[in-house]
Amino acid sequence: GKEVPLADVLSNRVEQARVWGLMGALGMSAAMLRDVLALRPSFAPALAGLTEAALAAGDFNGARAAAETLLSSGGRLPPGARVAYGETLLQVARTLPPKAAAALVREALKVDASRALPFEAEALRLLCKCYVKAMSADPALYACQRAVDIAPHQEDSRERLVWATKKSAALLAQRQGRARMRREQEERLARDEKAKQKKEPLWKWQRGDGDWIDGNGGNAGKG
């Protein structure tokens, strides 16, 4: 009989893996998808499926790698994989130091801009927490305010917003104070220079060729 194209064979394997995943056999599902990718590493349906399967199995690094392989090859994540990728980035962010975590949460918020609650609320809550831990007052103020706006019941975000508001106000006062001190110092130096010029005596002296020279200060008659 006619040979079945490899793409069709691989698509059938991806569908079988999806069914195994729905039945709760997450390990089997992910293994089948990896087998497909061993034959064709850039096969988009397998990469999308593995993003979801790996997340469901708790393999966050595997889910992230699958999604980013697909995206880096110019592919697009279908809706289910896009949701899984966003969730994966949040999970990975929880394991990182505050500043790196904040960068990853910002990335997660861009993955699927159309998603609202509860994903956005959880992402903003985590972003607020990361900025507070990093002692980054101004970004914390923005993130915590957004977190509270979208989920007013989150007490931890409200508490962090209080800290961010006070810290940001204190930093603003410090910046304004430093700017005022610089301005006052510049004005004082300008006044001192003006006063110095007024105090220096004016003088005239005649050179040997008969020309008169105007000047000021203490060097009159020398030359």
Secondary structure, DSSP 8 states (H G I E B T S, - for coil): -----HHHHHHHHHHHHHHHHHTT-HHHHHHHHHHHHHH-TT-HHHHHHHHHHHHHTT-HHHHHHHHHHHHHTT----HHHHHHHHHHHHHHHTTS-HHHHHHHHHHHHHHTTT--TTHHHHHHHHHHHHHHHTT-HHHHHHHHHHHHHH-TT-HHHHHHHHHHHHHHHHHHHHHHHHHHHHHHHHHHHHHHHHHHHHHS-EEEEE-TTS-EEEEESS-TT--
